[in-house]
Amino acid sequence: MRKHGARLLAALAVSLLFVWGGDAHAGGVIKLGVVTKPGSAQNVCAEKFKELVESRSDYEVKIFHSASLGTETEILQQIQMNSVQMGVITSGPFDVFVPEARVIDYPFLFANSAEADQVLDGPAGQALLKALERARFKGLAYSENGFRHLTNNVRPVHTVDDVKGLKIRVMESILHKELWRVLGANPTPMGWPIYTELQQGTIDAQENPLWVIWNYKLFEVQKYMSLTGHVYSAHIDVASLDWFNGLPAKDQDMIVQAMKEAAAYQRKWNRDNEADFLAKAKAAGMIVDEAPDLASFRAKAAVLKDLDIYKDPKVQDMLTLFLDAVAKIRGK
């Protein structure tokens, strides 16, 4: 009788599990790293992702912001090891891990945000996300930094010749270092943030989207801005591949969908605010060249595709895939 009662209780427990929790996600803590502070573009995406996941599952998303986990390169290393499960990371630093990633940051690749969206959300962008798996990253979606612009504290920059000799901070990216070397500057790879280095004159210049220039008050330590838009800077929203592959299929689908929605939300947020960021920087005293001689920048940057950083056949194939996708959009 006692055994029969125990079996009935066990059966009841299983029945209740299916009734109450059969569709529930497994739950647990997801550690998500970003290098920026609250209110920044990466954080907007991360916080929207947290909101969506926690409303749809039993997972708790814990956001580590303001470089509390180190630089973006260091966050990526932790994601590889699954000590951190996810990150919203600028595309630049990925090229150290997967060289094909540098094709996103190929100078003057996209003319506008619509082209970037079509390519990154289409087959070319998805092929790149798949390539990240070689380095133990699960590519989920693309949110954005935006188009990068040059600021400096030495002189106005109108043509590429004005760049010569500027000590410029670049991301920890092989491509970005080579780009600014080719353009004539003196590039210094450096993690984020860099306000103190600009303030103390360790570096003369930096390049970033408008939201960065405003949110990080770079107008206080940089006098000149040129709207070069030389690189479209994506965020690649990734997870640890080992962690992701260990999740139930329903959870995988939920996480991918939540990140895609968060990325779309963040891209709209960034674009809706760009004009305001620029107006505020100008009102704060920055001298802005809104129409620099981009042809001079393009001419010098064109040699990049012939450098060693693009000699790897995988990189060449990916660049061709992206260039063909852009040409198709433009009807060429």
SULDA-V88522 format. One line per field, one symbol per residue. phi: phi as a letter, one per 30 degrees, with the letter a starting at -180 (. if undefined). burial: # if it has 9 or more other ideal C-beta (glycine too) atoms within 8 Angstrom, else .. A space follows every 10 residues. Layout:
BEGIN
phi: ???
burial: ???
END
This chain:
BEGIN
phi: .ddddddddd dddddddddc bdcdddikcc dbcbcccejd eededdddde eddddcacdc ccccchhdcj ddddddddde didbdbacbe deddddcbee dddecedhdc dadddedddd dceddddded ddddciccdc accbdjddbc babcadcccd dddeiddcdb ddbddddded dddjdcdbda dcdbeddddd idbcbabadd ddeddchddd bbdcbbddhd bdcccccbbd dddddddded dedddddddd dddddddded ddcedddddd ddddjdcccd bddddddddd dddedcdedc deeddedddd eddddddddd ic
burial: .......... .....##... ...##....# ######...# ########## .###..#.#. #.###.#.#. ######.### .#.####### #####.#### ########## ..#.###### .#.######. ###..##### ########## ###...#.## .##..##### ########## #####.#### ##.##.##.. ..######## #####..##. ##.####### ########## #.##..#... ##.###.### ###.###.## #.##..##.# ##...#.##. .#.#.###.# #..#..#.## ...###.##. ######..#. ..
END
